[in-house]
């Protein structure tokens, strides 16, 4: 199993607008291709301008296939365009991670 851990940092004061835009335009096309996220989280303490989402894939090929389909979806591209217009995102960090053998994740 491969986890895509994505951390996004928004400009101060814009995270709620960005997440509202995602809920309205991005959630449906993204989950259409990627399925439900393992987690979608906002920061409670620390940098309150950050949120994290984690997507689970069988392997790198599964991730590549599903993400390519999402990037070809006109609805996802509409979200990406509107997100760029909003200009809320300041930084993005992606990490591909695998679970350790002594704490297996059951799906």
N, C-alpha and C positions, 0 to 999 in steps of 0.2 A: 504494500500500500504506500502511496505517495501523497503527502500533504503539501498543498500550496498555501503557505502562510503569508498573507498580504497585509501590510501595515500602511495606512494612509494618514498623512498629516494635512489638515486643512488650515487655511489662514484663520486667525482668531476671529470668532464671531460668524463663521460661515458653515460650520459642521452641520447644524440643523437644516439649513437650506440644501446642502449637498445631499444629506441622507433623505430628505423629502423628495428631491429630484430623482434619486435612485429608486425609491419606493414607487414613485409614479411611472417612471419610464424605463428603468434599468432592471429591476427585479424580475419581471416576467420574462424578458428575452434571455437574461443570464441563467435563470433556473431552468428555462426550456432546454438549454444545452448542457449545463453543468450539473443539474439536479439541485437538491437542497444542500446548502453549505453545512459543513461539520459544525461551524460556529460563525456567528456574525455578532461582533461585540463592540461596544463603545467603552471608552476609558472612564472609570469611576474615580481613580486617583492617578496622579502623575500628569502627563500631558493630556488635558481634556480636549485638545483639538485633534486627537487621534482616534481612529477606529481600526479594527482588525477583522478580517474574515479569513476563514480557513476552508479550503475545498479539498475533498478527498478523491483520489484517482486510483485506479488499479496499478498504473505504472506511467512512465513518461510518454509512451505512445498513446495511451488513453487520454492523458492530459492534452497532448498536442492535437489529437483528433477533435475532442470536444471544444477546445478553445478556438480552433480554426473554424468550426461550424458557427460558433458564437460571433466571431469577427466577420463572418459573411452575412450575418443576419441584419437586414435593414433597420429593424427595431433597435438592436443594440447600437448600431451606428448613430441613430437618432439620439439615443441617450448620450453617447460619447460626445457628439457635437454640442448638445445642450450643456453638458458638464463643462466642456471647454469654455463655452460662453459665460457660464457662471463664474469660472475662474477660482473656485474654492480650493482646489488641490494644490498643495505646496510641495509635497514630497511623497514618494511611494517607495516601499521596500518590499521585495518578494524573496521568500526563502522556500526552497523545496526541501522537505524533511521526511524522514521515515521513522516509524516507531521502533523503540528498542525491543529486543526479544523478551525481556522480563516483564514488560507491561504491554502486552498485545492489545490492540484495539479491535473490538468486535463490532461488526456492522450488521 
